[in-house]
Amino acid sequence: MKDITQQFGTLYNPVKAFVVYQKNSVEKSIYVEAYDMDKNGCPINAHPLSLKESTQLASALDTSEELTRKFLKPSGLLPKNVLHLNPEHDGSAIWYTPAQKVSLFFTEGLGIANGEAFVPPLLWKATKNTLYIYAMDTQTEIKEQTALYHAPFFNLYTDGRVCMGTVSVNIKSDCHLEEFMQSWEQYFFNSYFSHLIGNASPIKENIIQLWQKLVGRDKPFPIKSLLKNGLTIKKILS
């Protein structure tokens, strides 16, 4: 019989095995036991995980986490509209968008037609799973003390957090910064605005009537209708 094992590629032999034990109590403490492997690949010599073995294990796992290091990493130069970046695996980004015309979608019960309308300058703060959005009255002199306003949209909590409803958010662990920002903006503007959360309007006037006047027309968003929320950019950096 012909030996074809050389055609299979690199052969890896087992040299260590680790068993993780968890204490059956409230604190759920962890204990790791290490095993050497004999020439037949069977575990022998059980012993507590040593410092050297811990270092070797951490080094091996480090290469498997390379994808997470790409999270929020820019594909080129840092975009000019990015204000703050925390590129940890559970990190966040803060960026702004200028006053612009976008497509907006509303549920039928609101009585607002779907269509394009101008929105004010917006400040975005997002993690993999959560989005906060605020309005601003400027896009030229943005600094830590810049005052923030309630974003003039439905589906928002008073702290700026967006209720995504049934939208399936899928931000990958290796998502580059530009894709991350674009994805959140698309998730937000491609979803249907349906209701106010709480009884308070996020603007000084009737929000339904405002969007009825703006959708489908070339009117700039009336900045004077925005309501301050007591926050500044510095306060949301943490």
C-alpha positions, 0 to 999 in steps of 0.5 A, spaced: 500 500 500 502 506 498 504 511 503 500 518 501 500 521 508 506 526 506 500 529 501 496 531 507 500 537 509 503 539 515 502 534 521 501 537 528 502 532 534 498 534 541 503 536 546 498 539 551 491 539 553 487 543 558 481 542 562 477 548 565 474 547 572 468 551 574 466 552 582 459 550 583 458 556 587 455 563 586 462 566 585 463 561 579 471 561 580 475 557 575 481 552 576 485 550 570 489 543 569 494 542 564 496 535 561 502 533 558 501 528 552 504 521 551 507 519 544 500 516 543 497 522 544 494 520 550 493 525 556 498 524 562 501 528 568 495 532 570 498 538 574 495 545 575 497 550 570 504 553 570 506 560 569 510 558 563 504 554 560 499 560 561 504 564 557 504 559 552 497 559 551 496 566 551 501 566 545 497 561 542 491 564 543 493 571 541 494 569 533 487 567 533 485 574 535 488 577 530 481 579 526 479 583 533 485 587 532 482 590 525 475 592 529 475 600 528 481 600 524 481 605 519 483 602 512 487 608 510 487 615 513 483 617 519 476 620 516 476 627 518 469 627 521 471 622 526 472 625 533 473 619 538 476 612 537 476 606 542 478 600 538 478 595 543 474 589 541 468 592 545 470 599 543 466 605 540 467 610 535 464 618 535 463 621 529 459 627 525 455 628 519 453 635 516 447 637 514 444 633 508 439 630 504 437 623 506 431 618 505 427 617 510 422 612 511 415 612 516 410 607 518 403 608 515 400 610 522 404 617 522 401 620 516 408 622 513 410 620 506 416 617 505 421 621 501 428 625 502 429 631 506 434 635 510 437 633 517 441 637 521 448 636 523 448 629 527 453 626 532 453 619 532 456 614 538 456 607 536 459 600 539 457 593 535 450 593 538 448 600 540 447 607 537 446 613 540 445 619 536 444 627 537 443 633 533 448 639 533 447 646 531 454 647 528 459 643 523 464 648 523 467 649 530 466 642 533 470 641 540 469 638 547 464 644 549 460 643 543 452 643 546 448 637 543 441 637 542 436 631 542 436 628 535 429 630 531 427 623 530 422 618 532 424 611 535 429 615 540 430 614 548 431 621 551 439 619 552 440 619 545 440 611 544 436 609 538 431 603 539 432 599 533 426 595 533 426 589 529 432 591 525 438 585 525 444 589 527 450 585 524 457 589 526 463 584 525 469 583 529 473 585 524 469 591 521 474 597 519 472 604 521 469 606 515 465 600 514 462 601 521 460 608 520 457 607 514 453 600 516 450 604 522 448 610 518 445 605 513 441 601 519 438 608 522 436 611 515 434 605 512 429 603 518 422 605 519 421 611 524 414 609 527 413 612 534 416 617 540 418 613 546 415 617 552 411 623 551 416 628 550 417 631 543 425 631 542 423 638 538 420 645 540 414 643 535 410 638 533 415 633 530 409 629 525 408 636 522 415 638 522 417 632 517 410 633 513 413 640 511 420 637 510 419 631 506 419 631 499 422 639 499 428 642 498 427 646 505 433 646 510 432 643 517 430 649 521 436 648 527 431 653 531 427 647 532 432 643 536 432 642 543 438 642 548 439 635 552 444 638 557 450 634 554 456 636 551 461 632 546 466 632 552 460 628 557 459 623 552 466 621 551 466 616 557 
